[in-house]
Amino acid sequence: MPDSDDPRNAPAPAPASGDSRAARNPHGDSHADGHARGVSAARSLYGSRDADWKAPGDRDGRNTHDDAAGRDRGAGPRDAAAGPDRRGRDRDDDAEPDAREPVPVLREVDFGTARLLPDIDRDRAWLLTVDGAPQSYVDLDDPGHLEFEYVRRIAYAVEAAFPGGEPLDAVHLGGGAMTLPRWLAHVRPGSRQQVVEADRRLAALVAEALPLPEAQAAPAAPEAPEAPAAPHAPEAQKAALSVHTQDARAWLRHAPPGSADLLVADVFGGSRVPAALTSVEFVRAAARVLRPEGLYVANLADSAPFAFLRSQLATVRAAFAAEGGADLCVLAEPAVLRGRRYGNAVLAASRRPLPLAALTRLCAADAFPARAVHGPDLDRLTGAARPVTDASATASPEPPAGAFSVG
C-alpha cells in the first residue's frame, strides 16, 4: 500500500499543466526513444529526453520554410499555399487563413538563426530554437501549459515561495518566446512584469509571430534607457508586461532597488549561459532589485563533475552574503545529479527560508520527477568551489555532442 505521506503520491501540481517542458508526455518518456513525436523531442538540451523534432513540412529535416510564406498574427506563422493540414486532411484553396497549416519559420536574428517549429500535436503551439538549440515552447491557446521540465521547476519554485496566488512584480532576464511571462500572467492576473531580451530581432519575431494578448503586451522599450521603469512604478502599471531590448546587466544597473518579488535569470547564448551572467557582480546586481522577501531563480546547465554548477552555488552564496546570506536549493533530475547525463539545474535563492517541503512535493509529483537538493546535501555538492568574479567568469560548458537534435 503506498505511503500517503510520500511526496511521490501527491497529485500533480497546477504548474505542470502550463509551460515548456514536460507537463505532458503522451509520446513516451523513455531515454531510448530517439524519435518521439512532438515537443518531447526538444527535451534533450534542458534536462530531458533524446529525440528528434519533426515539424509539419520538415519531417526529413530539410524542408524548412522561410517566414515570408505568410502569417496570421493571432494563430502564428502559416503557409499561404493549399495542401493537407497537419492531420493529413485535404485543405481547400479557398479556406480561411486560420484553417491553413502552420509551417516552420526561419529568420536571422541578432545572435544566430531562429526557427519557429509548430507542434504537430497541439494546435497553435510552437518551439523556438536559435542555432538549433531549443529556447522556448509556447502554446498560444494554453499559456498555462509548460512543456519543458526545467520551466515547470521554475514555476514550482514560484508557486511554493508565493502560495497565495497573488499578483507578483517580476523581472525576467532572457525573454525568448516569453513562456514564463505568459504563464505568470495567466495564473496570476495583475502581475506586473519586465522582460529583458538582448536580441532585438528575436524580440521582434516573437512579437510578430507569437503575439501576447493585447491586455498583456506593451511596446518594447527603447534600447539602453537611462532609467528603466520599476515594476511598481505608475508608468509600468499601464501594461502588465513590458519588453526591454537590452543587455541584462545594463538594464540591472538602472533598475530601482527593492522593486521586484521575483527575478528569473534564464539567459542562454545558443546553448551556453554567457560569462557575464555567471559572476558575483551579476548576482549582486540582480539581488539588489529584489525585495527582502523576494525570490531569485537561475536556469543553469552542466554535467558531472559539475564544476560550473558548483561554482555558481558558491557565487550565489557569496553575492547574498553581504545582505545577511540566503537560503539556496537546486532542483534537478536524479539522473543529472548522479552524473549520468548533461542537463538543467534550477537554482533558487531567497533571503528568507525556502519552502522546501512544498517544493519537494511539487517536484516529486511531476511527470519527470526532480530532486530538491538543500542543506548539508547542497553543501556537499558545492564542496570547495570558489565564487566566480567578472575577472574569472567563463560561459557554462558546451553540451556534449548529441545532447540534443532538432530538425
N, C-alpha and C positions, 0 to 999 in steps of 0.2 A: 504494500500500500504506500503510495507516495506521501512524503512528508509535506504537510500543508504549509509548514514554515519555510520550506526550501524555496528560495527566490526563483528557482527554475520553474516552479509550478505556478508562479504568478501569471495573471492574464497579461496579454501583450499590451504595452502602454500606448497611449494615443499617438505620440510622435511617430510610431512605427508605420502609421498609415499615411505619412506625408513627407517624404523627402527624396533624397537622391541616392540611396544605396541599397537597401535590402528590405524594405517594408514588406515586400512580397518576393516569392521565388517560385513561381509556377513552372519555371523552366528546369528545375533541378538544382541542387546545391552541391553537387559533387565537384571536388577539385579536379577530378579526372575528366569531367565533361568539357572538352575543349571547344565544343561548337554549340553551347547553349544559346537559345534564341533570345532576342530582345535585349533589354537593358542589362540583364545579368552578365552579358559579355563585357560590359565596361568595368566590372568589379575588380579586375586584376591589378590595377595600379594602386588603388586606395584600400588595401586590405580586403580583397575579395577573391573571386574565382577566376581561374584562367579560362578565357573563351574568346571567340572572335565575333565582333559586332557585325551583323549583316543587316543592312538597312534596305528598304524598298528601292529598287533601281540601282543597287550597289552590292548585289549578292556575291559577285566574284571579286569585290574589292577594287574594280577598275572603272565602273560606270558612275562616276561622281558628277552630278550636275552642278553647273555654276548657278549662283543665286540670281542671275539675270532672267531665269526662266519665268519668274513672276511669283508674287506672294500675296497672301491675304493677311493683313496685319492682325486680324482677330484670330486667325487659325494657324499662323506660322507659314513658312515657305511652302509654295505649291507649284506644281508643274502645270503650265498652261495647255499642254498637249493632251489629247484624249488617249485612253488606254485603260487597261484593267486597274481596278483600285487595289488597295493593299490587301484585300481579302480575296483577290482573284476574280472579282466580278467585272463584267464589261462596263465601261464608263461612256456615257453619252457625250458627244462633242458639244452639245448644247447645254450640258449640265451646269448648274450654278457653281461658282468658284469653290464654295465651301464643300461641294461633293467631290472635288477632284483630289487626286492622290498627292500627298505631301512628298516632296523629293529632297534629297540632300542638298545642302548649300555649302559652297566653298568660297572663302573670301580671305584675302590677305589682310592681316591686322598689324598693329604696331610691333608685336613681339612674336610673329610667326604666321602660320596658316591656320585659320579657324575653319572647322567644319561643324555644321548642324545636321545631325542624323535623326530622322524620325524613327520612333519606336514602332515596330510592326504589331505590337500587342496592345498599345494604349493610344487611342486617338489623341492627337494634339499633345503628344509627349515627345521630348527632344533631348538628345545627348549632344553636348558641346565638347569638342576636342580642340586642342591647339597643338599643332605639330604632332598629332597622333596621340597625345596624352589626354585621357578623359579629364574634363574640368568640372562639368556640371550636368545634372539631369533635371529637367523641369517638366511637369505636367500642367499645361495651361488650364485644363479643366479641374484639376485637383491639386492646388498648391500645398495641400497637407500631405501629399504622397512624397515620401523621402526614399529614394531608391538606393542611394549609396549608403553603405553601412556606417562609414565614418561620419556622415552628415547626421544620421539618426543619433549617433552617440553624442554629437554636439547638442542636438535637440534634447536628449535626455539630461545632459548637464544643465541646460536652461530650465527644463521643467522641474528638476529636483531642487535647484537653487531658488527658484521663484514659484513655489507650488500654488500660489493663489490665483494664477491665471491673469494677473493684472497686466495692463499695457506696460511696455518697457521702453526706455530710451537706449537705443542700441547703436553701436558702431561696428561696421563690417569692413575689415581691411582685406580687400580682394572681393571682387564682385562676380566675375564670371557671368553665368546666366541668372544669378541672384536667386538661387534656390532657397537659402536660409532667410533672406529678407522677405520673400514671398510667403514662406511658411510662417514666419513670425507675425506678419500682417494678417494671415489667415486665422491663426489660433489665438492671437492676442490683438484683436482690433483696437485701434487707437494708439498702438506703439509708434513712436517717432524714431526713424532710422536714418542713419547716414551711411552710405555705401561709398567706399573709396576704391576706385579702379584706375590703375595707371595706364591701361591700354585704351586710348580714346576711341580707336576704330572698333575695338571689340565691344566697348560700351554702346557705340552707335549701332552696331549689328544687332545686339541683343534688344535694344530699344525698338529697332525696326521690325525684326522678325519675331521676337518673343516679348511683345509689349506687356508692361504691367497694367493692371486695371487702372482706369483713369483716376479712381479715388485714391490710389496709392502713389501714382507717379508724379514726379516733379522734374522740370528741365535739369539737365546736367549742369552742375556749377562750372564756371569757367576755371581753367587750369590755374593753379597756384594763386588763389585769392589771398589777400592779406590776413584775413581772419575768418575762417570757416564758421558757419553758424553752429552754435551749440545745439545739442538735441532738444534742450528745453527752451531755447530762445524763441520769442514771438514769431520771428520770420520763419523759423523752421516748422512752426505749428501749422503753417498754411498747407503743407503737404506731409503725408505720412511717411514718405520715403524720398530722400534726395540723393542723387548720384554725383560724386565729385571725381572728375577725371584728373587725378593727381597721383604722385608718388606717395606711398603710405606715410613715410617718415616726414615728408614735407607737410602733409596735412596735420599730422600729430603735433608738430611744433607750434601750430597756431590754434589748436583745439582748446577750448576752455577746460580748466581742471575741474574734476569732480562733476562732470556733466553727463555721464553715461552709467547705466546699470549693467550693461553687457558690452564687452568688446571681444569680437571674434577675429583672430588672425588666421586667414586661410588664403595665403598668397603663394602661388607657385609660378615660377618661370619655366614653362613646359612641365617637367616632372620633378623640379627641384625647388626647395624653399630658397629664395635669394639670400645671400650672405648678409646683406644689410638688415634683414629682419630676423637675425638669429642672435643678436648681441644684448648684453646687459643694458646698453644705452637705449636700444629699441624698446625693450620690455619696460624700462623705467618710463619712457615717454608714453607708452600705452597705459601703464598703471596710473599715471598722473591724471588721465582722462576719466578714470573710474571713480565712482562714489565709494565711500568707505565700505558699503555692503556689496560692492559690485563684483562681477564675475569676469575673469579673463580666461579665454579658451583659445588654444592654438592647435591647428592641424599640422602634424609632423609625419614624416615617413622615414623608416630606417629598417635595418635588419641586423642580426647578430654580427658582431659583438656589441652593437648599439652605441658606438662611440658618439654619434650625433645626438641620439636621444638622451644619453647620459649627460652630455654637455649642456643640452637645453634644460634639463632638470636643474642642474647646478646654476645655470644662468638665471632662470626664473626665480629660484630661491634668493640669489644674490640681489636681483633687482628689487624684490619686495622687502628685503631685509632692512633697508633704510626706513621703511614705514612700519616697522614692527613685525615684519615677517608675514608669511602667508601659508595657508593650508593648500597642499598640492595633491593631485592624484593623476594617474594615467589610465586611459580607457583603451584597451586593445584586445584583439582576438587572441585566444590562448596560443594558437599556432605561431603567431608573430612573436609573442612574448617568450615562447620556448625556443625561438631561433630557427624555426623550420622554414620560414619564408619572409620575404620583404613585405611590408605592409604599413598601414597607417597606425599612428598612436595619437590619440587626442589628449592633450594636456590641459587640465583645468586648475585654476588657482584663484583664491579669494583671501581677503584679509580676515574673513570670518570662517568658522569651521564649515567644511563642505558637508552636505547631507549624504554621507557615504552610504548609509543603509538604503535610502531611496534610490540612489544612483546605481547601486549594486543590483537591486531588484529590476530596475528598468533595463539595464544592460543584459542581465541574465535571461530576461523574458523575450529578447529579440530573436528573430528568425535565425540570425547568426550571432550567438551569444558572445559577449565580451567580458573581460575581467576588469575590475576596478582595482588598480594597484595603489596602495596608500600606506602611510605609516612606516613601520620597520621594513616592510617589503619594498617600499619605494626607496628607502634609504639604501638598501642593499643593491637595488637596481642602479641608483646614482653612483654608488661606490666612491672612488676618489676623483671623480670627474671635476674639472675646474670650470668656472664661468668663462664664457666667451665675451670678448670685448670687440669693439669696432676694429681694433688693430689686428686681431687674430681671427676674425669671423670668416667662415667659409660657407658655401652653399651646402644644403643637405646632399647626401650621396646620390649618385646616379642609380636609378633602378637597375637591377640585373637584367641581362639580355633575356627576352622572352617573358618579362614580368607582366606585360600586357600586350594585347593585339587588338587594334580597332580598324576595321575596314580592310 
